[in-house]
Amino acid sequence: MLEALRGLGYSTAAALADVIDNSVSAGASEVHVRFDWDGYSSRISVQDDGRGMNDAELETAMTLGAKNPLDERAPTDLGRFGMGLKTASFSQCRRLTVAAKKMDAPLACLRWDLDAIAASPDDGWRMFEGPADGSEPFIESIGGLRSGTIVLWERLDRIVTPGYDIDHFADLVDDVEMQLAMIFHRLLEGPNPAFRLFINGKSVNPWDPFMMGHPAKPWQSPVARILTLSGAVEAQCHVLPHKDRLSADDFQKAGGPEGWTSQQGFYVYRNRRLLLAGGWLGLGQGRAWNREESHRLARIRLDIPNTSDADWKIDVKKSTARPPVSVRPWLTKLAEDTRERARRVFAFRGAPAPGPGGVQVEEAWRVERLRDGIRYRIDEGHPAVAAVLEAIGGRTDLVRAMLRVVEETVPVQRIWLDTAENKETPKTGFSGEPEESPEGVRTVLLTLYRDMTGRRGMSSEAAVRALSCTDPFHNYPALVASLPGVDRSKEGTLK
């Protein structure tokens, strides 16, 4: 049975998160995770300064199934099945040692050794007192605490396999750090966090999937609440900024451990501890929604009480959740609205934000919605297009023929395929130019401005107002503001 329990499918990060849950439930203010490379003798340990355990409590904690998952628990308890410490540890190692120290109680230490059990099957399920020979130094740090617990994993046969080297171990440390920064981010945030988490002495900084407080964030909803038989469920919907509104560092960080597309969807929390990061919980109209590029900016925070594990079908690993039937319509409605808002922000070049004062932006492309689909046409009212049609005189038919060729040969399938494969929307001509010196934009802008104020006889002020609400120049307000119509003292700026 012990060997079978090893196959529950924990990742190393998920297994460590299960162990850290016990530290949080024990009121720890600091948790130290340590990775020590020594080939096949490598070790991982988790030490906290929580309440600790006496000998009887430790024996209960080390016993499989000592807790009934149906028992009522404290509201802050992050456990449920009484299995997490053992199953999480066995999924990674063959020797589990736990040493605990409770205030005014002697040090207690117990050990599971799967190799020893396998070697003496007639002896039954034997737990051993104290650490294994030679492992005493790896738990001695607990002696310096007034109270606390240390969990030691040895014989990491599910991690250190043939061909595994120190570089792989270092990559594992990085992956675990990213995952734990996400799982416990709400407990690590703020000036006075609930606890502090360290990996090899380095403080773990929380990763906020919702980019709270970022000035470019376009929308977040108020907190919505619904009462269920097992308690209140809260939700808050978020749409993250488009890539063009973020620095390269912010965009890379906000993508999260799994990347933008994978991180979209619901984030399910219990007692502020993340259970599920992303995905649409099997919701959708007709068929379940997939994680699509067009909705990658949508993220929804969902808080459930720890009395609703059975209703939400939370598993031992705390890695899956299924909403009960009673809340699915409510969640679907929230998600539909958030996904549509996120889609509009993702495709903002096709539907630009209003210009100054809320004036509608003049777009170069217009959408025709037909009974059998959608068609895109160049808008002849766009200032750049209109200027050419007016200036060409009697040969507008030639220009219109050229525009029609452009419309009919837009590489829609290629654009779609490149977006799907590269996980990014293709760049437009002006993308990537520095805002302080966008020479390509400057040249086109000045050409149109001179045509407006010259051939068409518009005032400088009117030309500037029109250009400030014209796509793509509305994305360059500083450049438009430097035109002569805004400040005569800067008339030569663009020359």
N, C-alpha and C positions, 0 to 999 in steps of 0.2 A: 504494500500500500504506500509506503514511504517513497519507493521508486516511482510509483504511478503519479503521486502528487507532484513530482518534479516536472511533469509535463503539462502544467497548467498554462504555460505560454507567457510567463513574465519576461519582459525586457529587464536589463540590469537597472535602468532608471526607475521602472515601475516597481521593481522589487525593493529598491532602496527607499522609494517614496512610502511604501507600506511600512517599512521599519521606522521611518521618520514620523509617520502618523502616530506611532506609539509614544514617541518623544513629545510630540505636541500635546497629546492627551495627558501626558504626565506632567504638564506644566513647565517644560524646559524653556529656558531663555536663550540657550545656545545649543546648537547641534553641530558636531564636527564629523564630517565624512572623510575618511582617509583611504587612499589607494597606495599600496606599497608593492612595487614590482620586484619580483624575485623568481622569475620563470614560473615553473610549475608550483613553486612554494609561495606565489604571490598572495596577498591578503587584501581584504577590504574591511573596514570597521566603521561603525557609527557610534559616537559617544555623545551623551547629553547630560545636562545638569538638572534633570527633572527630579521628581519625588523619589525615584528609585524603588526598589522592592526588597522585602525581607525574604527569607528562605522559602516560606510557604507561598508567598505571592509569586516568586520566581518559578517555583515548580508548577503552579497553575498556568503561568504565562507560557511555559515551555511544553505544556501538555496539549496534544492535538484535540480540538473540539471541546475545550474546557468551558467555553462560553456557549450559551444557547442564543442563537441569533434572534430569537423571538423575545428575549428578555428586554425590559425597558432599560434604556441607557441614559447617562447624563447627556444634556443637550450638546455639550462640546466634544463628546466622544467621537473619534474618527473611525473607530473599528466597528465590526458587526459580527463576524463569524467566529472569532477566536482562533483563526487559522493563519492570518496574514504573516506574522513573524516567522512561523515555521515554513509555510508553503513558499513564501517569497525567498527565504534564505535557501531552502533546499533546491529551488530552481536555479541557483547560481553556484552552490558549493556542496561539498559532502561532509563538511565538519562545521557545525554551528556552536559557538560558545557565547554564552551571555553571562556577564558579571554585573551585579547590581549592589548598590549601597544605599540603604535607607537611613535617615536621620536616627542616631542612637541605636543602630542595629549593626551587627557585623556584616562583612562582605559576604555575599552569596554568589556562587558560581556553579552553573550547570552546563552540560555539553551533550549535544547529539553528534554521533559519529556514524554515518551510514556505512562506512567500510567495516567498522567494528561489529555492527549489527549483522551485516552480510556474512562476516567471517564466523559468527556464532549464532546461527538462526534459531537454535534450540533455547537460547537464553531469553527470547522475547524482546520486547521493546525496552531497551536499556538506555537510561540517561546516566551520564557520568558526572561525578562531582569534580569540580575544578577544571582548569585548562589542561590541554594535552601537554605531554612532556616537550619542553622547548618553546612552548607558546606563552609561558608566564610573562615575558616582557611586553607582550602585545596587549595585555589588559591591565598592566600595573598603573597606568595613568588614572584609572578610576579611583585609586586610593587617595589621590590628592583632592578629591571633591567631598563636600559635606554630604551630598546625595547625588545619585545619578545612575546611569546604566550605560554599558558598552556592549555592542553586538559585534562579534568577530566572525568573519567568513574566512575559512581556509579550505584548501584543496578546491580551487575554483575550476572544476572540470568542465563546466558549461561556458566558461569564459576563455580560459587559457587552454587552447586546443593545439594540436600539432601545427607548426608554422606560425603560431601567434607570437608576436614579439613586442618589444617595449613601445614601438610606434603605434601598434594597434591599441595597446593599453592607454597610451596618451590620448588617442582619438576617442576611446571609450570615456575617459574622464571629461573631455570636452562635451561629448554628447550628453552625459549625465548632468553636467552643469546646466546646459540649455534646457533640458527637460525639467529639472527640479526648479529652475528659475521660473518656469511657466506654471508648474503644478502648485507651487506654494507662493505665487506672486502676491496674492492679496494678504497673506500673513507676513510677508517680508516688506510690504510697502509702508511708507509714511515715516515721520521722524521718530516715532516710538513703535516699531514693529512688534508683533506678537512674539516673535523670536528671531534669532539671527542664525543663518546657515553658512557653514564654511566647508570648502572642499580643499583638502591639503593646505589648510591655513588661509586660503583665499576666500574672502567674503563673496557670497553669491548675490548678485544684484537681480532684483525681480524683473521679469519680462511682462509688461502690461499689454495684453492682446488688443485692448480697446483704445490705446493712445489717448488716455484721459488727459485733458488740458492742452492738447496740441493745438496751436493756433490755426492750422490748416484743416482741421477736422470739420467736415461739412455738416454732420448731423448726429445727434443722439436723442433718444426718446426719454420722456420721464419714466420712472420705474412703474411698471404695471404689476398688478397683484391679483391672484385668483386663489380662492379657498378650496381645498380638497379635503376628503375624509381623513387624510394623513397629515394635514397641515397646510400652511400657506406656501404658495410658489410665487416667486418674484422674477420678473424679466425686465431687462433694459436692452434696447436695440441700438446698434451703432453702425454707422457707415464711415469707413476710414478714408483718408485723403487719397486722391489720385496721385500716381507716381510723380507727375509733373509738379505737384505742390510740395514734394518732399526732397530733402537733401539725399544724396546717395547713401550716406550712413543711416539716416532715418528709414529709408526705404528698405535697406538690407535688414535692419534690426526688426522692423515691423513685420517682416515676412515670417518670423518665428522659426522654430526648429524644423518644421516640415515644409515651409514655403507658402507663398500667398494663396495659391489655389487650395491646397490641403487644409489651411488653417481657417477657411471660411466656415460659417455656420454657428451652431449652438456651442456654448461653453457651459457645461453643467457643473455646478459647485454644490458641495455639502459642507456646511460650517466653514465656508470661504476657501475650502480645499478643492482644487480642480479635479473632477473625476473624468470628464470627457472634453477633449479639445478639438472642436470643429466637427463638421458633418451636420446633416439635416434630420437626424433622428428618425429616418424612415418616413418623413412627412412629404407631402406633395399632393397635387390635385391629379387624380387619375393614376399616376405612377410616381414612385419616390423620386425626389429631386437628387440630381447628381451634383458634384462639386464642379462648377463650370467657371471658366475665366471671367465671364461677364458679371458674376456675382461674388468675385473674390474679395471685394471690399466690405461685404456684409458679415458682421459678427454680432451674436446675441448672447448676453450674459443671463444665465438661468440659475436661480438659487432654490434648492429644494431642502426640506428639513431632514434630519437624520432619522425621522420616524417613517419615512416614505421609501426606504430601500426596496421593500418587497413590491410596492406598487410600481416603482420605476425599474424593477428587475436589475438592480445593481449587482454585479458579480463579485466574486472573491477578490479579483485583481483590481476592482474599482476602475475598470476600463471601458465598460459598456453601460448604456442606459437606454431604456425604452419608455417613453412617456405613456401614462395610463390613458385609456380611451377618453376619459372625462375632460382632459386638458388638451387633447390633440387639435380640436377645432380652434381653440384660443391660440395655441402656438402656431398653427398654420396661418392664421390671419396676421399675426405679428410678423412671421417670416416672409409672407408674400409682400407686405408693405416694405420691409427692410430690403429684400432682394430687388424690388423694383427701384427703390431709391439708389441702391448700390449700382445697379445696371446703368442708371442715368449718369451717375458720377463717373463710372468707368468709361462710358462712351461720350464724355463731355465735349470732345471735339466735334461730334455730330450734333450736339445740342448745347452750345456754349451758355455759360451763365450770363445773366443780364449785364448790360454795360452800366456806366455811371448813372445814378438816379433810377435804376431799374428799367432803363430803356432797352427794348429788345435789340439784340445784336443781329446785324445783317450777315446772313450766312451765305457762303458760296455755293452750298449744295442744299437742295430741298428734297423732301421725301414725298413720293406719291404712293399712297396706299391703294392698291388695286384689289379686286375680288380674288385674284389668284396669286397675290404676293405684293412685294414692295419693290419700288423702282426709285433710283436716285437720278436727279437731274441738276444740271448747273443752273443756278438762279441768275437770269439775265438782269435782275435788279441790283445785284451786287455791284458796288461802285467800280471795281476793277473791270468787270465784264461790261457794264453799261458804258463806261468811258470808251472802250474799244468800239462797241457797236455804234456809238454816236460819232466817233471820230472817223470811222471807215467810210461813212457816207453811203454811196450806192452799192457797195460790195458787202453789205451785212449778210447776204446769203452765203458768202464764202466763210465768214466768221462762224455763222451758225452751223455750217457743215462741219467745220473743225470741232466745234463744241459737241456736236452730235457724235462724232467719231470718238472723242474723249469719253463721253457718257457710255457709249456702247462697248468700250474696250477696257473699262475699269476692271482690274484683275481681282474680282471679288473672291473667287475660289482660292487664289494664291494668297491673298491677304488673310483669309480665314485660316488657311493651312499654316501659314507662317506664324500667326498669332497662337494657334493651338500648339505648335511644335516648340516655339521659342518662349511661350508663356508671357509674352509681352506684345502690346500693340505696336505695329510698325511705326517708325519715326516719320514725321512729316518734314517738309523741306527746311523749316525754320527751327525744328527741334534741336536742342543741344547748343544753339548759339548763346553766348553769354549775354545776359540781359543788359549789362552796362555798355556792350558794344556789339550789337547784332547787325553786322554789315548787310546781310541779305535783306533783312526786314527794313533797314534804313533806306536802302536803294529803292525798293518797291514803294515804301511809304512816301518818300519824297517825290517820286514820279507821279503818284496819284494826287498828292497835295498840290503840286504845280499845275496839273491838269484842271483840278477843281477851281483853283484861284485864278488860273489863266484863261484857258479856252472856255470854261463853263461860267466864269465870272462870279463865283461864290466868294463871299467874304472869308477872310482868314479864320474868323471865329466859327463860322458855319462849317467850314471844311474840317476844322479840328473836331468839332462836335460830331460830325458824321463819321470821321475816321475812328474816333474813340469808341464807337459802337459798331464797328465793322470787324468781322472775323478775317484774319487772325490778329489784327492790330490792337484789339481790346486787351490782348495778353501782354502788351508792352506799353502800359500807361505812361511810364516815365519818358519813353521815346516820343509818344504822341504829344505829351505835355511840353516837350522842348520845341515844337513847331512855332513859327512866328505868331500864329493866332492867339497863343497863350501869353507870351511875353515878348514884346518887340525888342527888348534888349538882347534876346537870344536868337535873333533872326538868322544869324549866320551859323548856328550850331550844326545844322544838318548839311551845310554846303561843303 
